[in-house]
Amino acid sequence: MFAIFESGSKQHLVKEGALVKVEKLGQDDKEIVLDRILMVSSDEKKWVGTPYVEKARIIAENLGDRRDKKVLVFKRKAKKGFKKLIGHRQTYTWLKIQKIEVEG
């Protein structure tokens, strides 16, 4: 069984037991319930949402927040002597998918 869910304007395809990196959720709960499910597929049946699947949810374990690698942005203007170096590290929340549930 797999599902596609939406988190932070991005879509993620997951199976039970998978690790997934999503944008920071800002929740300290050990267990997180995701309810913005776009599609669920099992061996017997498929559910496609319009836009979300009703009565479907994903239960995930919160493994904590971690920061990604630093991204360096260098700006320069020709013949003006302007140079600027900016660094950015995005914070992500790691989730372990425990269960995908669909009623009906």
N, CA, C and O atoms as a Tinker XYZ file with bonds, in Angstrom:
   416  protein
     1  N      0.841000   -1.166000    0.000000    73     2
     2  CA     0.000000    0.000000    0.000000    64     1     3
     3  C      0.893000    1.238000    0.000000    63     2     4     5
     4  O      1.870000    1.302000    0.746000    81     3
     5  N      0.561000    2.215000   -0.829000    73     3     6
     6  CA     1.286000    3.470000   -0.831000    64     5     7
     7  C      0.305000    4.628000   -0.916000    63     6     8     9
     8  O     -0.865000    4.452000   -1.259000    81     7
     9  N      0.808000    5.822000   -0.594000    73     7    10
    10  CA    -0.038000    7.014000   -0.610000    64     9    11
    11  C      0.782000    8.211000   -1.060000    63    10    12    13
    12  O      2.008000    8.233000   -0.947000    81    11
    13  N      0.067000    9.206000   -1.573000    73    11    14
    14  CA     0.663000   10.486000   -1.925000    64    13    15
    15  C      0.006000   11.532000   -1.039000    63    14    16    17
    16  O     -1.216000   11.678000   -1.040000    81    15
    17  N      0.833000   12.268000   -0.271000    73    15    18
    18  CA     0.272000   13.302000    0.599000    64    17    19
    19  C      0.948000   14.634000    0.316000    63    18    20    21
    20  O      2.014000   14.699000   -0.296000    81    19
    21  N      0.290000   15.704000    0.785000    73    19    22
    22  CA     0.769000   17.050000    0.565000    64    21    23
    23  C      1.213000   17.647000    1.887000    63    22    24    25
    24  O      0.495000   17.581000    2.884000    81    23
    25  N      2.403000   18.229000    1.885000    73    23    26
    26  CA     2.928000   18.877000    3.084000    64    25    27
    27  C      3.789000   20.049000    2.652000    63    26    28    29
    28  O      4.792000   19.866000    1.962000    81    27
    29  N      3.403000   21.257000    3.054000    73    27    30
    30  CA     4.194000   22.428000    2.722000    64    29    31
    31  C      4.303000   22.688000    1.234000    63    30    32    33
    32  O      5.389000   23.008000    0.751000    81    31
    33  N      3.217000   22.562000    0.493000    73    31    34
    34  CA     3.114000   22.793000   -0.949000    64    33    35
    35  C      3.935000   21.804000   -1.776000    63    34    36    37
    36  O      4.156000   22.028000   -2.966000    81    35
    37  N      4.391000   20.708000   -1.151000    73    35    38
    38  CA     5.102000   19.653000   -1.873000    64    37    39
    39  C      4.352000   18.341000   -1.701000    63    38    40    41
    40  O      3.661000   18.141000   -0.701000    81    39
    41  N      4.486000   17.458000   -2.666000    73    39    42
    42  CA     3.825000   16.165000   -2.625000    64    41    43
    43  C      4.867000   15.074000   -2.426000    63    42    44    45
    44  O      5.941000   15.111000   -3.025000    81    43
    45  N      4.536000   14.092000   -1.569000    73    43    46
    46  CA     5.458000   13.016000   -1.231000    64    45    47
    47  C      4.760000   11.675000   -1.432000    63    46    48    49
    48  O      3.621000   11.493000   -1.001000    81    47
    49  N      5.442000   10.737000   -2.086000    73    47    50
    50  CA     4.951000    9.383000   -2.261000    64    49    51
    51  C      5.610000    8.505000   -1.206000    63    50    52    53
    52  O      6.837000    8.448000   -1.128000    81    51
    53  N      4.795000    7.808000   -0.381000    73    51    54
    54  CA     5.339000    7.033000    0.726000    64    53    55
    55  C      4.684000    5.666000    0.815000    63    54    56    57
    56  O      3.558000    5.464000    0.360000    81    55
    57  N      5.414000    4.733000    1.412000    73    55    58
    58  CA     4.903000    3.425000    1.792000    64    57    59
    59  C      5.019000    3.306000    3.307000    63    58    60    61
    60  O      5.678000    4.126000    3.947000    81    59
    61  N      4.385000    2.296000    3.879000    73    59    62
    62  CA     4.496000    2.079000    5.320000    64    61    63
    63  C      5.934000    1.705000    5.658000    63    62    64    65
    64  O      6.541000    0.871000    4.986000    81    63
    65  N      6.477000    2.326000    6.706000    73    63    66
    66  CA     7.842000    2.074000    7.140000    64    65    67
    67  C      8.879000    2.967000    6.493000    63    66    68    69
    68  O     10.063000    2.859000    6.813000    81    67
    69  N      8.463000    3.860000    5.579000    73    67    70
    70  CA     9.412000    4.713000    4.868000    64    69    71
    71  C      9.805000    5.929000    5.700000    63    70    72    73
    72  O      9.036000    6.392000    6.542000    81    71
    73  N     11.006000    6.437000    5.455000    73    71    74
    74  CA    11.461000    7.698000    6.038000    64    73    75
    75  C     11.266000    8.790000    4.995000    63    74    76    77
    76  O     11.577000    8.605000    3.819000    81    75
    77  N     10.747000    9.928000    5.440000    73    75    78
    78  CA    10.502000   11.024000    4.508000    64    77    79
    79  C     10.908000   12.341000    5.164000    63    78    80    81
    80  O     10.701000   12.546000    6.360000    81    79
    81  N     11.493000   13.235000    4.353000    73    79    82
    82  CA    11.941000   14.553000    4.809000    64    81    83
    83  C     10.947000   15.579000    4.290000    63    82    84    85
    84  O     10.810000   15.754000    3.079000    81    83
    85  N     10.239000   16.270000    5.210000    73    83    86
    86  CA     9.271000   17.294000    4.834000    64    85    87
    87  C      9.718000   18.638000    5.403000    63    86    88    89
    88  O     10.567000   18.691000    6.293000    81    87
    89  N      9.145000   19.714000    4.887000    73    87    90
    90  CA     9.455000   21.027000    5.432000    64    89    91
    91  C      9.060000   21.071000    6.900000    63    90    92    93
    92  O      8.146000   20.363000    7.322000    81    91
    93  N      9.743000   21.898000    7.675000    73    91    94
    94  CA     9.553000   21.927000    9.122000    64    93    95
    95  C      8.087000   22.101000    9.492000    63    94    96    97
    96  O      7.422000   23.032000    9.037000    81    95
    97  N      7.587000   21.172000   10.340000    73    95    98
    98  CA     6.190000   21.198000   10.756000    64    97    99
    99  C      5.969000   22.033000   12.006000    63    98   100   101
   100  O      4.871000   22.555000   12.198000    81    99
   101  N      6.964000   22.178000   12.855000    73    99   102
   102  CA     6.824000   22.981000   14.057000    64   101   103
   103  C      5.982000   22.324000   15.132000    63   102   104   105
   104  O      5.396000   23.017000   15.964000    81   103
   105  N      5.909000   20.990000   15.134000    73   103   106
   106  CA     5.159000   20.247000   16.143000    64   105   107
   107  C      6.128000   19.394000   16.939000    63   106   108   109
   108  O      7.031000   18.768000   16.383000    81   107
   109  N      5.926000   19.379000   18.262000    73   107   110
   110  CA     6.779000   18.562000   19.123000    64   109   111
   111  C      6.153000   17.215000   19.441000    63   110   112   113
   112  O      6.730000   16.429000   20.193000    81   111
   113  N      4.970000   16.934000   18.875000    73   111   114
   114  CA     4.296000   15.664000   19.136000    64   113   115
   115  C      5.124000   14.509000   18.605000    63   114   116   117
   116  O      5.762000   14.615000   17.557000    81   115
   117  N      5.106000   13.394000   19.345000    73   115   118
   118  CA     5.828000   12.196000   18.906000    64   117   119
   119  C      5.109000   11.534000   17.734000    63   118   120   121
   120  O      5.745000   10.960000   16.851000    81   119
   121  N      3.761000   11.619000   17.732000    73   119   122
   122  CA     2.963000   11.019000   16.668000    64   121   123
   123  C      2.232000   12.125000   15.920000    63   122   124   125
   124  O      1.578000   12.968000   16.533000    81   123
   125  N      2.343000   12.122000   14.599000    73   123   126
   126  CA     1.727000   13.138000   13.757000    64   125   127
   127  C      0.741000   12.460000   12.820000    63   126   128   129
   128  O      1.037000   11.414000   12.242000    81   127
   129  N     -0.441000   13.068000   12.673000    73   127   130
   130  CA    -1.461000   12.556000   11.765000    64   129   131
   131  C     -1.534000   13.494000   10.567000    63   130   132   133
   132  O     -1.804000   14.686000   10.717000    81   131
   133  N     -1.292000   12.952000    9.383000    73   131   134
   134  CA    -1.364000   13.713000    8.134000    64   133   135
   135  C     -2.696000   13.404000    7.467000    63   134   136   137
   136  O     -3.023000   12.238000    7.244000    81   135
   137  N     -3.476000   14.451000    7.143000    73   135   138
   138  CA    -4.798000   14.213000    6.582000    64   137   139
   139  C     -4.991000   14.815000    5.191000    63   138   140   141
   140  O     -6.082000   14.717000    4.629000    81   139
   141  N     -3.970000   15.426000    4.632000    73   139   142
   142  CA    -4.063000   15.977000    3.281000    64   141   143
   143  C     -3.544000   14.936000    2.288000    63   142   144   145
   144  O     -2.474000   15.096000    1.700000    81   143
   145  N     -4.323000   13.869000    2.117000    73   143   146
   146  CA    -3.942000   12.730000    1.283000    64   145   147
   147  C     -4.532000   12.928000   -0.111000    63   146   148   149
   148  O     -5.739000   13.128000   -0.248000    81   147
   149  N     -3.702000   12.876000   -1.136000    73   147   150
   150  CA    -4.150000   13.070000   -2.509000    64   149   151
   151  C     -4.563000   11.759000   -3.169000    63   150   152   153
   152  O     -5.495000   11.732000   -3.972000    81   151
   153  N     -3.864000   10.664000   -2.828000    73   151   154
   154  CA    -4.174000    9.371000   -3.438000    64   153   155
   155  C     -3.679000    8.251000   -2.546000    63   154   156   157
   156  O     -2.629000    8.360000   -1.913000    81   155
   157  N     -4.450000    7.166000   -2.503000    73   155   158
   158  CA    -4.058000    5.961000   -1.773000    64   157   159
   159  C     -4.268000    4.778000   -2.705000    63   158   160   161
   160  O     -5.279000    4.701000   -3.403000    81   159
   161  N     -3.318000    3.862000   -2.714000    73   159   162
   162  CA    -3.432000    2.686000   -3.564000    64   161   163
   163  C     -3.037000    1.451000   -2.766000    63   162   164   165
   164  O     -1.989000    1.423000   -2.120000    81   163
   165  N     -3.888000    0.432000   -2.820000    73   163   166
   166  CA    -3.564000   -0.862000   -2.225000    64   165   167
   167  C     -3.587000   -1.895000   -3.346000    63   166   168   169
   168  O     -3.764000   -1.544000   -4.513000    81   167
   169  N     -3.409000   -3.162000   -2.998000    73   167   170
   170  CA    -3.416000   -4.210000   -4.018000    64   169   171
   171  C     -4.782000   -4.356000   -4.676000    63   170   172   173
   172  O     -4.875000   -4.686000   -5.859000    81   171
   173  N     -5.851000   -4.108000   -3.902000    73   171   174
   174  CA    -7.201000   -4.324000   -4.417000    64   173   175
   175  C     -7.848000   -3.071000   -4.994000    63   174   176   177
   176  O     -8.605000   -3.161000   -5.960000    81   175
   177  N     -7.563000   -1.896000   -4.416000    73   175   178
   178  CA    -8.348000   -0.722000   -4.741000    64   177   179
   179  C     -7.489000    0.534000   -4.739000    63   178   180   181
   180  O     -6.438000    0.581000   -4.099000    81   179
   181  N     -7.957000    1.567000   -5.475000    73   179   182
   182  CA    -7.304000    2.873000   -5.488000    64   181   183
   183  C     -8.319000    3.939000   -5.115000    63   182   184   185
   184  O     -9.481000    3.870000   -5.518000    81   183
   185  N     -7.880000    4.921000   -4.348000    73   183   186
   186  CA    -8.705000    6.059000   -3.981000    64   185   187
   187  C     -7.999000    7.302000   -4.480000    63   186   188   189
   188  O     -6.827000    7.516000   -4.169000    81   187
   189  N     -8.697000    8.129000   -5.252000    73   187   190
   190  CA    -8.143000    9.371000   -5.766000    64   189   191
   191  C     -9.008000   10.502000   -5.240000    63   190   192   193
   192  O    -10.232000   10.465000   -5.364000    81   191
   193  N     -8.373000   11.504000   -4.654000    73   191   194
   194  CA    -9.104000   12.606000   -4.045000    64   193   195
   195  C     -9.436000   13.712000   -5.018000    63   194   196   197
   196  O     -8.826000   13.839000   -6.080000    81   195
   197  N    -10.432000   14.523000   -4.627000    73   195   198
   198  CA   -10.825000   15.684000   -5.410000    64   197   199
   199  C    -10.941000   16.895000   -4.510000    63   198   200   201
   200  O    -12.089000   17.272000   -4.274000    81   199
   201  N     -9.969000   17.545000   -3.986000    73   199   202
   202  CA    -8.550000   17.270000   -4.154000    64   201   203
   203  C     -7.993000   16.274000   -3.141000    63   202   204   205
   204  O     -6.934000   15.692000   -3.379000    81   203
   205  N     -8.690000   16.059000   -2.000000    73   203   206
   206  CA    -8.171000   15.159000   -0.975000    64   205   207
   207  C     -9.090000   13.960000   -0.807000    63   206   208   209
   208  O    -10.292000   14.048000   -1.058000    81   207
   209  N     -8.517000   12.835000   -0.382000    73   207   210
   210  CA    -9.292000   11.625000   -0.131000    64   209   211
   211  C     -9.963000   11.768000    1.234000    63   210   212   213
   212  O     -9.297000   11.962000    2.251000    81   211
   213  N    -11.284000   11.669000    1.237000    73   211   214
   214  CA   -12.030000   11.727000    2.496000    64   213   215
   215  C    -11.769000   10.446000    3.294000    63   214   216   217
   216  O    -11.609000    9.373000    2.714000    81   215
   217  N    -11.725000   10.560000    4.604000    73   215   218
   218  CA   -11.570000    9.427000    5.533000    64   217   219
   219  C    -10.256000    8.671000    5.332000    63   218   220   221
   220  O    -10.183000    7.471000    5.598000    81   219
   221  N     -9.234000    9.361000    4.871000    73   219   222
   222  CA    -7.910000    8.744000    4.750000    64   221   223
   223  C     -6.941000    9.545000    5.602000    63   222   224   225
   224  O     -7.045000   10.767000    5.706000    81   223
   225  N     -5.994000    8.835000    6.212000    73   223   226
   226  CA    -4.982000    9.519000    7.016000    64   225   227
   227  C     -3.730000    8.676000    7.085000    63   226   228   229
   228  O     -3.756000    7.461000    6.892000    81   227
   229  N     -2.630000    9.360000    7.368000    73   227   230
   230  CA    -1.339000    8.711000    7.536000    64   229   231
   231  C     -0.870000    9.008000    8.943000    63   230   232   233
   232  O     -0.861000   10.164000    9.367000    81   231
   233  N     -0.481000    7.976000    9.669000    73   231   234
   234  CA     0.062000    8.136000   11.012000    64   233   235
   235  C      1.579000    7.985000   10.897000    63   234   236   237
   236  O      2.084000    6.981000   10.397000    81   235
   237  N      2.294000    9.014000   11.375000    73   235   238
   238  CA     3.744000    9.032000   11.247000    64   237   239
   239  C      4.386000    9.353000   12.586000    63   238   240   241
   240  O      3.801000   10.035000   13.427000    81   239
   241  N      5.606000    8.848000   12.768000    73   239   242
   242  CA     6.382000    9.128000   13.967000    64   241   243
   243  C      7.333000   10.276000   13.668000    63   242   244   245
   244  O      8.043000   10.251000   12.662000    81   243
   245  N      7.352000   11.279000   14.532000    73   243   246
   246  CA     8.220000   12.433000   14.379000    64   245   247
   247  C      9.614000   12.070000   14.882000    63   246   248   249
   248  O      9.791000   11.778000   16.064000    81   247
   249  N     10.602000   12.087000   13.994000    73   247   250
   250  CA    11.978000   11.763000   14.365000    64   249   251
   251  C     12.794000   13.010000   14.684000    63   250   252   253
   252  O     13.981000   12.908000   14.992000    81   251
   253  N     12.177000   14.177000   14.613000    73   251   254
   254  CA    12.855000   15.409000   14.976000    64   253   255
   255  C     13.221000   16.271000   13.789000    63   254   256   257
   256  O     13.102000   15.862000   12.634000    81   255
   257  N     13.673000   17.483000   14.105000    73   255   258
   258  CA    14.076000   18.442000   13.083000    64   257   259
   259  C     15.586000   18.368000   12.878000    63   258   260   261
   260  O     16.356000   18.232000   13.829000    81   259
   261  N     15.983000   18.460000   11.620000    73   259   262
   262  CA    17.391000   18.501000   11.274000    64   261   263
   263  C     17.585000   19.535000   10.186000    63   262   264   265
   264  O     16.654000   19.876000    9.456000    81   263
   265  N     18.804000   20.026000   10.088000    73   263   266
   266  CA    19.093000   21.033000    9.076000    64   265   267
   267  C     19.842000   20.399000    7.906000    63   266   268   269
   268  O     20.669000   19.502000    8.075000    81   267
   269  N     19.523000   20.899000    6.722000    73   267   270
   270  CA    20.105000   20.389000    5.492000    64   269   271
   271  C     21.483000   21.028000    5.267000    63   270   272   273
   272  O     21.921000   21.863000    6.059000    81   271
   273  N     22.150000   20.636000    4.202000    73   271   274
   274  CA    23.446000   21.211000    3.864000    64   273   275
   275  C     23.299000   22.701000    3.542000    63   274   276   277
   276  O     22.237000   23.163000    3.127000    81   275
   277  N     24.374000   23.423000    3.742000    73   275   278
   278  CA    24.363000   24.856000    3.462000    64   277   279
   279  C     24.391000   25.090000    1.952000    63   278   280   281
   280  O     25.150000   24.456000    1.219000    81   279
   281  N     23.545000   26.016000    1.513000    73   279   282
   282  CA    23.511000   26.434000    0.120000    64   281   283
   283  C     24.100000   27.834000    0.066000    63   282   284   285
   284  O     23.636000   28.733000    0.767000    81   283
   285  N     25.128000   28.024000   -0.769000    73   283   286
   286  CA    25.768000   29.323000   -0.904000    64   285   287
   287  C     25.253000   30.028000   -2.156000    63   286   288   289
   288  O     25.170000   29.430000   -3.229000    81   287
   289  N     24.908000   31.311000   -2.003000    73   287   290
   290  CA    24.439000   32.132000   -3.115000    64   289   291
   291  C     25.417000   33.292000   -3.253000    63   290   292   293
   292  O     25.620000   34.059000   -2.312000    81   291
   293  N     26.021000   33.414000   -4.432000    73   291   294
   294  CA    26.994000   34.472000   -4.681000    64   293   295
   295  C     26.428000   35.419000   -5.723000    63   294   296   297
   296  O     26.050000   34.996000   -6.816000    81   295
   297  N     26.369000   36.705000   -5.384000    73   295   298
   298  CA    25.877000   37.715000   -6.309000    64   297   299
   299  C     27.032000   38.635000   -6.677000    63   298   300   301
   300  O     27.859000   38.981000   -5.834000    81   299
   301  N     27.078000   39.029000   -7.951000    73   299   302
   302  CA    28.149000   39.888000   -8.436000    64   301   303
   303  C     27.624000   40.723000   -9.589000    63   302   304   305
   304  O     26.848000   40.244000  -10.415000    81   303
   305  N     28.052000   41.974000   -9.637000    73   303   306
   306  CA    27.695000   42.846000  -10.757000    64   305   307
   307  C     28.970000   43.215000  -11.507000    63   306   308   309
   308  O     29.963000   43.628000  -10.908000    81   307
   309  N     28.924000   43.062000  -12.801000    73   307   310
   310  CA    30.096000   43.311000  -13.634000    64   309   311
   311  C     30.484000   44.783000  -13.612000    63   310   312   313
   312  O     29.625000   45.664000  -13.663000    81   311
   313  N     31.773000   45.037000  -13.537000    73   311   314
   314  CA    32.377000   46.374000  -13.636000    64   313   315
   315  C     31.973000   47.327000  -12.512000    63   314   316   317
   316  O     32.253000   48.521000  -12.617000    81   315
   317  N     31.334000   46.859000  -11.453000    73   315   318
   318  CA    30.902000   47.735000  -10.358000    64   317   319
   319  C     31.596000   47.416000   -9.038000    63   318   320   321
   320  O     31.530000   48.213000   -8.102000    81   319
   321  N     32.258000   46.271000   -8.948000    73   319   322
   322  CA    32.927000   45.883000   -7.713000    64   321   323
   323  C     31.980000   45.355000   -6.646000    63   322   324   325
   324  O     32.372000   45.206000   -5.489000    81   323
   325  N     30.742000   45.071000   -7.023000    73   323   326
   326  CA    29.749000   44.572000   -6.062000    64   325   327
   327  C     29.832000   43.056000   -5.968000    63   326   328   329
   328  O     29.691000   42.357000   -6.971000    81   327
   329  N     30.061000   42.550000   -4.758000    73   327   330
   330  CA    30.071000   41.105000   -4.506000    64   329   331
   331  C     29.352000   40.855000   -3.189000    63   330   332   333
   332  O     29.508000   41.611000   -2.231000    81   331
   333  N     28.565000   39.790000   -3.153000    73   331   334
   334  CA    27.807000   39.460000   -1.945000    64   333   335
   335  C     27.677000   37.948000   -1.858000    63   334   336   337
   336  O     27.273000   37.304000   -2.826000    81   335
   337  N     28.019000   37.371000   -0.701000    73   335   338
   338  CA    27.928000   35.935000   -0.475000    64   337   339
   339  C     26.924000   35.684000    0.647000    63   338   340   341
   340  O     27.066000   36.209000    1.751000    81   339
   341  N     25.913000   34.878000    0.351000    73   339   342
   342  CA    24.850000   34.584000    1.319000    64   341   343
   343  C     24.772000   33.071000    1.490000    63   342   344   345
   344  O     24.841000   32.334000    0.506000    81   343
   345  N     24.628000   32.598000    2.729000    73   343   346
   346  CA    24.453000   31.180000    3.005000    64   345   347
   347  C     23.077000   30.925000    3.607000    63   346   348   349
   348  O     22.525000   31.779000    4.301000    81   347
   349  N     22.524000   29.732000    3.334000    73   347   350
   350  CA    21.209000   29.369000    3.857000    64   349   351
   351  C     21.177000   27.890000    4.190000    63   350   352   353
   352  O     21.649000   27.069000    3.402000    81   351
   353  N     20.621000   27.530000    5.360000    73   351   354
   354  CA    20.424000   26.129000    5.729000    64   353   355
   355  C     18.956000   25.942000    6.061000    63   354   356   357
   356  O     18.452000   26.548000    7.007000    81   355
   357  N     18.260000   25.103000    5.291000    73   355   358
   358  CA    16.837000   24.845000    5.479000    64   357   359
   359  C     16.652000   23.806000    6.580000    63   358   360   361
   360  O     17.411000   22.840000    6.663000    81   359
   361  N     15.637000   24.009000    7.430000    73   359   362
   362  CA    15.304000   23.053000    8.478000    64   361   363
   363  C     14.193000   22.139000    7.978000    63   362   364   365
   364  O     13.199000   22.603000    7.419000    81   363
   365  N     14.370000   20.834000    8.184000    73   363   366
   366  CA    13.403000   19.830000    7.768000    64   365   367
   367  C     12.974000   18.994000    8.968000    63   366   368   369
   368  O     13.703000   18.887000    9.954000    81   367
   369  N     11.791000   18.407000    8.876000    73   367   370
   370  CA    11.310000   17.451000    9.863000    64   369   371
   371  C     11.355000   16.071000    9.220000    63   370   372   373
   372  O     10.869000   15.884000    8.104000    81   371
   373  N     11.938000   15.107000    9.923000    73   371   374
   374  CA    12.004000   13.730000    9.430000    64   373   375
   375  C     10.850000   12.943000   10.030000    63   374   376   377
   376  O     10.616000   12.992000   11.237000    81   375
   377  N     10.130000   12.219000    9.181000    73   375   378
   378  CA     8.996000   11.408000    9.605000    64   377   379
   379  C      9.218000    9.963000    9.209000    63   378   380   381
   380  O      9.762000    9.680000    8.142000    81   379
   381  N      8.795000    9.041000   10.076000    73   379   382
   382  CA     8.762000    7.621000    9.737000    64   381   383
   383  C      7.299000    7.225000    9.643000    63   382   384   385
   384  O      6.553000    7.361000   10.613000    81   383
   385  N      6.883000    6.736000    8.477000    73   383   386
   386  CA     5.488000    6.397000    8.231000    64   385   387
   387  C      5.160000    5.096000    8.950000    63   386   388   389
   388  O      5.757000    4.056000    8.668000    81   387
   389  N      4.201000    5.155000    9.889000    73   387   390
   390  CA     3.790000    3.994000   10.658000    64   389   391
   391  C      2.648000    3.237000    9.970000    63   390   392   393
   392  O      2.712000    2.020000    9.799000    81   391
   393  N      1.604000    3.975000    9.580000    73   391   394
   394  CA     0.413000    3.315000    9.064000    64   393   395
   395  C     -0.322000    4.230000    8.090000    63   394   396   397
   396  O     -0.383000    5.443000    8.286000    81   395
   397  N     -0.879000    3.630000    7.036000    73   395   398
   398  CA    -1.745000    4.332000    6.092000    64   397   399
   399  C     -3.141000    3.751000    6.268000    63   398   400   401
   400  O     -3.343000    2.549000    6.091000    81   399
   401  N     -4.107000    4.602000    6.617000    73   399   402
   402  CA    -5.461000    4.122000    6.913000    64   401   403
   403  C     -6.469000    4.763000    5.948000    63   402   404   405
   404  O     -6.400000    5.954000    5.648000    81   403
   405  N     -7.409000    3.928000    5.472000    73   403   406
   406  CA    -8.524000    4.402000    4.661000    64   405   407
   407  C     -9.784000    3.707000    5.144000    63   406   408   409
   408  O     -9.818000    2.482000    5.261000    81   407
   409  N    -10.828000    4.492000    5.427000    73   407   410
   410  CA   -12.106000    3.909000    5.842000    64   409   411
   411  C    -13.004000    3.800000    4.621000    63   410   412   413
   412  O    -13.221000    4.785000    3.915000    81   411
   413  N    -13.520000    2.621000    4.373000    73   411   414
   414  CA   -14.471000    2.467000    3.290000    64   413   415
   415  C    -13.959000    1.835000    2.073000    63   414   416
   416  O    -14.702000    1.666000    1.106000    81   415
